[in-house]
Amino acid sequence: MNETLHRNLLKVKKAFEKCEKKNITVTDFWEETLKKNGDKDCIQLVDSDQNYTYNQLDASVHKLATCLSSKGLKQGDCVSLIKENSPEYVVLWLAMARLGGSIALINSELTGNELAESLTSAASVNKNSVNFVIFGPEAEEQLRDQSVLKVLHSVGTFQLFSYSGAKSSGESGDAEIDAFGHKWNSLDAALASFAPDRVSISLRSMAKSTDAFLYMFTSGTTGTPKLAKISHSRFISSANLGLIMGIKKDDSIYCPLPLHNFVGGIFAVGICFSMGLKLVIRNTFSATNYFRDCSETNVTVGMYVGEIGRYLASSPRDIYDTAHKVRLLLGQGMRRDDWDHIQKRFAIKKIAEFYGLTEARTLLFNPNNKIGACGYIPMSMPVKIVKMEQGKPHDEKAILRDEALNFAVQCKNNEVGQLVELLDKYDPASSDVDETRVVRDLFKEGDAWFLTGDLVRRNKDKHVYFVDRISDSISWKNEMAYTRKIEDLIREAGKNVINEINVYGVPIKYTDSNDGSKREESAIMACIDVKPSTKLDQLDLEMFYYKVTRFLGACELPRFLRLRQDEIQTTSTYRHIKTELRKEGFNLERMRPKEILYHVEVDSSGEGLMPKCIPMTDDLYKKIQSGDMKC
């Protein structure tokens, strides 16, 4: 396997170097695909009549590019796109690429401040004096929010075009001008007067492979999402990774993930374009419809990300569990305890997990079904795993250095450390990296490394296992606790009771025994979505806690339990959101209706005594916060 992986990685590297050397853009890449696959099926939206061949999609691209050019869009411009998954979503990407412009992909579920911040971030990379927004009908209500429009007005003038992809025979008419001077119009109506004439290459004559093709926002699991540039060369090199992951030329791919996400947008779309495959998309993910969709569209590869593996594993059984042709699942975030179960229940021959970040270049792959591994590090890959200082749990730059040379200390096999990626000073893309995520002089003077913010470990066979986000890890009594491990162990032990669990740290005060001063650290809280079949007020909580935590170390025991019978919030890419839960802490006033909050007194004597689960009260909250009561 390793030799094959090395060969395929070398092919991808050479393709990337060729792309930048010959200045190949996504439009050039698309033209090559058309020559080989023009009449083949390209993209289909399930439960609709939207089904394009490659040639049909290309005709729509030229028509839209001509229309956008007439509206004043040109090389260097960036358009914000807020729309659910659809074939037109991808048409817009390719149309802007033909003009030498780019697209900023914004989650269509955002509202209020988050939406306004995303739009202003996208406007900051736009070179046009007018900012363009294209939106689906599902996003209009949140866009017309007066607070959002007011923020946009502080940035400049915006032109907002509704775009459903439906055919229109009407005239576009005069634009509606709102109270802030923003112009609203229908792109569907405007398109009616344009033919699919080929767009002149002169409109993108200065385009480079290192230019932005897309802008994507990071997942935002630990804070405000940030804008990340996806260049033409990066999209093309990622698109060429299908062979590494075991994709075949006669495959077709099902992607229910949002296309504004790295896995859905770059991998699913890119691999299909690279190999001339059919892509089947869905508006929104549905666990109960996943394999029904796969069966009805005859796809052979399914995509996943984040907690989707968990949702599939816990979905009701039905006739579609094995009545499909899916042989491979591809994605990132599959938990170890779901892996084997999913393969057996759904008759999946192989799960191909990979590791990658929207804002990083390096990708790790586990193409050989090594259960639980997120990748494999070959000798040639410019990444290392470095030890972190104790007592600084949330500081990505707190890298342990040796006393003699002041260089970073690398982790040995099975030691936990941060994954870092070497930045090539001769690579133009290195200048696009957020400088706050860069550390220098790590292994020699003058080098620069990108901080992934992820804690991983590597075994003797060079397989890599994800441990936790640095921002999620918890330091308790100078011992490190990893939330992912705690979640997995508690979930497995309590699988008859637990739907889902989110573990995170909440700040508490304590009195230092040495000098009597008041200090603060994070205590572990477990927010648990309990199955509807279990009544919260009838749960034998002490016995439940004892059973689900018996495999945890002393520093890993939750000091607080937050029980609910409600879904745990995730990002649009199905990753747990911890930021808001941390802010809510163990304050009763911040709890939701019908939630029950407990403080747990654990046995520290080593005698195996049962824990005490004490309902949280205002008085107890004050004692803990004042440091008068130990956790």
N, C-alpha and C positions, 0 to 999 in steps of 0.2 A: 504493500500500500504506500509506504513512504516514498519509494522510487517513483511511482506513478504520480503522487502528489507533487513531488519536486519537479517532474517534467512538466506537468500542467501549470504549476506556478511560474516556471520559466517561460512558458508560452505566453501567459498573461502579461508577465513583465515586459517581454519583447513587444507585445502588441501595444502596451502602454507607451513604451519608448518610441515606437513607430508613430503612434498617434501624435505625440508632442513634437517629434522631429519633423514630421510632414504636415503639421498643423491641421490635423483632421478634426472636424467638428461633428456634432451630432447629426447635422444635416447630411454631411458626407457619409457618415455611418448609415443613416436611414436610406440614402440612395443606393448603397450597396445591397442592403437588405431587400429593397424593392426589386432589384434586378433578378434576384434569386427566388423571391417568394410572392411576387405581385398578386397572383390569383389565389393564394392560400388564405384561409381564415386568419384574421388578426386579433380582433378583440370583440368580446360579447358581454353584454350586461344581462345577468340572469333575471328571469321574470319580466322580460321586455322583448321588443322586437329589434333592439339595437344590436346588430351583428355586422361587423365590417370585415371585408378582406383588406389586405395590405394596400391594394390599389385604390379601393374606395376610401380608406382612411387618408391616403395621400391626396386625393382630390379634395377632401374636406380641409386638409391642411393648407393647400394653395388658396382655396376660396377664402378661408379665414385670414390668412396672412395678407392677402390683397385688401380685404376689408379693414384690417387693423392698420395697415399702412395708410389707407385713406383717412383714418382718424388721427393721423399724426404720429403714430408709433414708428420708431426707427431704431437703428443700431445703438446699443448701449442702454436702451430703456428697460425698465423692469416693471412688469405688471403683477399686481397682487391678484391671486386666484383663490376664491372662497367658494367651494363647490363640493357636493358629494361625488363619490366615484361615478364615472360615466366614461364612455369612449371620447366624448368631447373634452374631457379633462386632459387627455393625452394629446388630442388634436391641438389644443392651445399651446402645449409645450413645444411641439414641432413647428407650429406656425410662428411663434416668437423666435425660435432658433433660425428660421429662414430669414427673419428680418435682422438677425444679429443681436437680438435682445434676450431677456431672461424672464423667468416666472418665479415669484415668491409664493410658495404654497402655504396657505393658511387654513387651519382647522375650521371647518364650517360650523362647529358646535360652540365656538368661542363667542362670548358676549361681553358687553361693558368694557371695563378697563383692559382686560386681557386682549380683546379684539382690537381696541384702539392702539395699544402698545405694539401689537404685531403689525398693524398697518403702518404705523409711524416708523417702525424698524425697517420695513420693506421700502418705505419712501426714502430712507436714508441712503440706499444704494441705487436709487433711480437717478439717471442723468438728465431726464426731461424736466422742464419747468412745471409740467402738469403731471399729476400722479394718477395712474389708471388702476381701476379696480374692476375685475370681472367676477360676477357672483351668480350662483344658482338661486332659484326662487326660494329655496329653503333657508337662505341666509339673509333675505331682504329685511325681515323684521328687526334683527339685531343690528343691521347696518344703519337702519333709519333711527336708531336710538339717538336722541338729541345729545346725550353726553358723549357718545362716540363721535358724532359729527362735529361737535365743538372742539374736541381734541384734534381731529383732522384739520379743522380750519386753522389751528395754531401752526400747523406745518405748511399748509399751502392749499392750492385748489385741487380738487379731486374730480375726475370723471368716472362715474360708476355705471357699468353696463350690465344689465341682467342678461343671462345666457342659459337657456334651458336645453338648447340643441334641437328644439322642435322647429319644424318648417313653418315659415311665416310668409304670407303673400302681401302683407301690409307695408306701408312706408314707415320708415323710422320716425319721421316727424321731427318737430322741434324738441330739444331736450328740456326736461323739467329742471328748473333751478330752485334749489331749496334756500332756506333762510340764511345759510352760511356760504352761499355761492357755489356749492357743489352741483355738478350737472349729472342728471340721471337720464339714461336712455336704454333702448332695447337693442342688444347685439343681434338677436334673432331676426328682428325686422330689418336691420341694416344689411344683414347677410343676404336677404332675399334678392337684392339687386346686383349681386356679384356672381360671376362665373368662376369655375375652378381653373382659371388660367395660371400657367406656371409663373412663379415669382422670379423676377430677375435676380441673378446672383450678385449683381452690383449692390443690392440692398444690404448685403452682409460681407462686402468685399474686405473689410478690415477685421473680420471676426477671427479670433485665435482659439486654439484648443484649450488654452489656460483661462479663457473668459468664463464667466458664470453662465451655466445653462439653466440651473435651478438654484433657488435658495430654499432651504428647509429649516424648520425650527427644531431645536433639540427637544427631547421628550418632556422636560419640565417636571420630572419626578421629585426634584429637590429644590425647586425654586422657579423663577421666571424663565420660560424658554428663550433661547438665544438663536439668532439667525446664523446659519452655517452655509457657506458657499459650496455648491457642487459644480465643478467645472465640466466642460465638455469631455476632457480627457479622463476625468474621474468616473463620469457616468459610463463612458465606453469601456474603460478597464473593468469596472464592476460588472458590466453586462457580459463580459467575456468569461465570467467565472462559473458559468453553468456546467462546463465539462468537469471542473474540479468537484462539484457537488453531486455528480452522477446524473445530470440531465442528459437525455438522449434527443436525437433529432426528430423522433416521431412522438415526443411527449407533448402534452398540453398542460397548462398550469391554471389552477384555481386560486384566486387571491381575494379573500373577503376583507383584507386589511385596507385601511385608508391609504390612498395613493400619495397623500402628503407626507407619508412616513417613509423612512429610509428603506425598510425591508420591502414594503409594497411598491413604492415608487421607483427605487433604483434597481432592486434585485428582480422583482417579478416582471416589471415592464422591460427592464434592460435585457434580461436573459431571453425573454420572448423575442424581442427585436433582434438580438444578436444571432439567434438560432432559427428565426423564422417560425416560431411556435405560435399557437393560439393561446390567448390569455382570456380567462373567464373571470369577470369581476362582479362584485355585489355591492350595493349601496352601503349597507351596514352589516357587520358580523352577526351571525346567528348560529349558536352551537347546535340547535336542533335541526337546522337546515344545512349544515356543513356537508355532510355526506350525501344528503338528498340532492343538493346542487351538483356535487361531484358525479353522482350516478346519472343524473339527467343530462349532463353536458359531456359525459365520457372523458373527463380529464384523468390524467395519470399522476400528476404532482399537485400536492396541496401546500399552501403557505400558512405559517403561523408566526406569532410573536407574543412575548409577554405571557400573560396568564391564560391564553387561548387553550394551551394544552390542558390546563386545569378544568376549563369550562367543557371541553370535549370529553374529558374523562368522567365528569360528573353528570353529563347530559343523559336524559332517559334513553334506554335502549329501544331501537326500532329496526325495521326491516332493512334500512339503508346502512346499518353498521358494517356489513360485509358485501352489500349489493352494489359494488362500485369497482372501478379499475385503478384506484390510487395505489401506487406501489411505493411512493416516496413522499415524506413530509419534509419540508425545508423551511428553516427559520431560525429564530433565536429566542432563548428564554425558557426552553422546555425543562421542567423540573425533573430531577432524577426519579422521584417516586411516581411520576406520571408516564415516563418513557416506556417502560416495559408493558404497563397496563394498556396503553394506547396501541402499541404494536399488536398485542394479542387480541384485544377486543375488536379493533377495526381491520385486522389482517393486513397491516402495513409491513412491507418487507424491510424498510429502512427509514430511519430518521437521520437527516443530515443537518446538524446544528452548526452554526457559525457565530463568531463574535465580531462585532464591529460597531463603531460609533459614527453618528452623522458627521461629527466634526473632525474625525481622525481618518488617516489614510489606510493604516494597516488592518487587514482582515485575517482572522484565524478561522480554520476550518476543521470540522470533525466529519469527514465524508465516509468514515468506515463504521458508523453506528456504535461508537464507543459510548456506552450509556453514561449520561451525566456530564460528559466532557463538552466544553464549548469550542474547543479547537485543538490544534497541534502546532508546536513551534519548531519548524525546521531550522537548521543551522544558519541558513541564508537570510532569515527574517530579522529585520532591524528592530527587534523588541527585546526587552529584558524585564525581569521581575525583581523589584528592589525592596529591601526591608524598610519598615517605617519605625519612627521613634515611638516609644511607649508614652502614654499620657497625653497625646495630641491626636485624638481620634478623628477629628474632622478636618485636619490640615493636610491637604494633598501634597504640600511642599515639605512636610516634616519627614524627609527621607534620612534614614540613618547613614552616616558617613564614617569611614574609618579614621582613626585618630592620626595615623601617619601621613596619609596623602590627602585627606579630606575628600575622597571620592566615595561614591555610593557603594553600599554593601549589597551584593546580589543574594537572592534567596537560594538556598539549597532545595533539593527535591522535597516536596510536600510542605515547605514553609510558606506561610501566607505573606504576600507582599503586593505592592502596587505595580500594575503593568504600565510600562512606559515605552514610548515609540520614538526612535531617532528621527530627527528632522534633518533632511538633506539641504544644506545651504545652497546647493546648486539647483534645487527644485523650486520653481516659481510658486508652487502651491504652498510651500512652507511659510510664505509671507502672509497667507490668508488665515493662519492659525491665531486664535485668541492668545495674546501675549501673557495674560494672567494664568494660562494653562501650560506655560513653558518654564522649564528649569534648566539652568546652564551649568557647565563644568561638572557634569555628573560622573563621567568616567575618564575624561581628559579635558584639558583646558580648551575652551572654545566650542565644545560640543553643545548641542541644544536638544532637549527631549520634551516630547508632549506628554502631559500627565493625563492619563485616562480617567483617574478618579475611581478606578475599579480595583478591588482586592481579589487576587486569584492565587491559585497554587498549581504547581506542575509536578507530575509524577515522573518516575524514572524513564518512562517511555516518551516523555515530552508532551503528553496530553495535558491540556490546561482545563482547570475547573474553576468556574466562577464562585467566589465566596460571598462578596458583599460590595455595595457601594461604600466608599470611604465616608461619605456624608451620612450613611445609614448606620454604620458601625457604632458601638457603644462601649465606652470605657467605664467599668464599674469596679471600684476598689483597686484601680490600677491593673485590672485584667480586661482583655478585649473580649467583647461578645459580638457575634455576627448575626444580624437579624434574619438573614436568609436561612441559616442553619437552624435557628430556633423555630422559625415558621415551619420548616419541613418536618422537624421532629415532632412538634406539637400536633401538626395536621395529621400526620400518620398515626400517632397514638390516639387521637380523638376523632378519627375519620367517621365514626358512627354518629357523632354529634355535631362536628364542625363542617360548615359549608366552606368558609374561607377565613383566613387569619392575616392580620397585618401587624407586624411587630416593629416597634420604634422606641426611641428614648424620649423621656419627658424630664424637664429640669426639676430638681428638688434641692432643698437646702439641707446642710448637715453641719454639725459642730466638729471641728478638727480636734481630735483627742490630744494632740501635741501642744497646741497653743490656745485652744478654746475659741479660735476664730470661726466665723460663719463662712462656709464655702458652698459651692454649688457643683453638682454633677448630674449626669443623666441616669435615671432609673428606667428599667425596662417595663414597657406596657404592651400588653397583647390585646388588640381589638379583634374580637371574635364574632363572626356572623354564625349564629347557631341555627341548625336546621329547624324548619317549621314543626317537625314532628316532636321536638323537645320543648317543653314549656320552661321558660327561663326561671320562674319562681319555684319550680319543682326539681331543678337540677341539684344533685348532690355535689356541691361545688368543691368541697375539700377533697373528696375522693376523685372527682374529675381532674382537679389540679394535680393531685398526687400522681395519677396515672399518666397524664400527658407530659409531666416534667421529670419523670424518674430517670430519663437518659440525659438530662441537662446538667452541666456543671453549676457550681454555686454562683458564679458570676453571670450565668445565663438565665437564671430563674426570673420570670416576670414578677415585679413587685406590685403591679396593678393589672386588673382584668376589666376590660370594657366589653360587656356582652350586649349583643343586639340581634335582631332578626331582620336585617336590612343589608343590601349589597354594600360591599366595601368599595369606595371610590377608586377608579383607575384613570390613567391618562387615555387619550384617544388611541394609544398603542398598547393598551391593556397591561400597563404596569402600575403597581400600587403607588398611590400618592400618600406621602407621609407628612409633608410640610404642614398642612392644615391641622392634622391630628396632633402633631407636636405642639402647635400653638394652643390647642384646646386643653392639652395637658390632662390633669385629673380634677379639673374645676367643674363642679356639678352644674354651674350656671351655663357651661358650654356644651353640656350633653344634649343629645337629641331625645325626643319623646320615646318612651318605652325602653330606653337604654338603662342598664344596671351597671354601676361602677363599684369595684371592690378594691380595697387595699389588702395585700397578702402579707401576712407575717410568716416568713419561711423559717424552717428549722435550721439553725446554724450550729447546733450542738454536735451534729454527726450521729445522733442516736436514732435517726429515721422517724422522727415524730411527724404527725400529720400537720399540714399547714393550717393556718387560720385565715379564712377569707372574711374580711370585715367590711360591711357596706359603708361606702364613703358618706360622710356627713360634713356639714360646714365646719363643725368643731374639729373633726379629724383633719380636714384639709388645712385649716389654720395651723394646727400643731406640726404637721409635716412641713408646711411652707416656712414656718418660723425656725425649723431645725430642732424643735423640742422633742420630736418623736423620730426615732430611727426607722429607716426602711430596711 
